[in-house]
Amino acid sequence: MHTESSSAGIGAADPLLAQAGAWIGRLRGAGEEILLYPVSRLQRQFRLGYSRSCALAQALAQRGEWTIGFTENGTLYARLARPAQELPA
């Protein structure tokens, strides 16, 4: 697990981004498509603070791992992207 660092930014070379991508891959493998409260899930999974979890969630969205949205009642969710080999041709 990764512990909180002083920098909230997540760079492309940050090993935490690769770890989170692998975690999302495991969620996909378990059949997950929608993840409620993705920032909280990142905080718990990787033992991060709120700012770093938000930055990681944004970096994962920019990388195409998931898209972030809100349900009708305002709950934050992430829709996990399907791997490229599963996309229709």
N, C-alpha and C positions, 0 to 999 in steps of 0.2 A: 504494500500500500504506500501511497505517496502522502507526505505530510505537508502542511501549509507552508508556503514560502512567502517571503516579503513582497514578491512581485505578483500582481494579479494577472498580468499579461500571459498569453499562451502563444508561443512561437511554433512554427512548423516543425522545428527540431526538438521540441520539448517531449521527453519520453512519456510524460503524462498524457499527451494527445494520442500517442500510439497505444498506451494502456487502455484509455477510454474507448478507442476504436475497437480494440479487441473485446472489451466488455460488451459493447453494442453488438458485435458479431455473435457473442454467446447468447445475448438476448434474442437476436434474430433466430439463431439455431433452436432456441426453446419455443419459437413460435410467437414471440412478442411482436406486435405491430405498433401499438400505441403505448407510450410511457407517460403516466400522469406524474406531475411534479418532478420534471427532469432535473432541475437544479438541486432540489432536496436529495434526489437519488444519487446525484454525483457527490454531494457533500458526504453522505453516509458511506458510499462505496469507496471513496478515495480519501476520506477524512480531511476535507477541505473546508475553508471558510466560505462565506457567501460570495464575496467578490471574485475569488478564484474560480468557484463553481460556475458563476455567471459567465466569466470569460471562457471557461472550458466549454460550456454549452454553446456559446456563440461560435467558438472555433470549430466545434463539431458540425454545426449547421453550415458554416462556410466551406467546410471540407466535404459536405454532401452526405454525412452520416445520418442526419435527420433533419426534419423541418419542425420548427417551433410554431405553435399556435395556441389559441384559447378556445375552450369549450363554450357553449352558450351561456353557462353560468360563470364564466370568467376564470376557470381553472386552467393553468398552464399545462400544456402537454407537448410531447415530441412524437412525431410520426417517424418511425424508423424507415430509412431508405432501404429499398431492396438492393441486394448486390447486383452488379452489372450483368452477371451471367443469368440472373432471373428476369431481367427486363425483356419485354416482348421485342422481337426483331422488327 
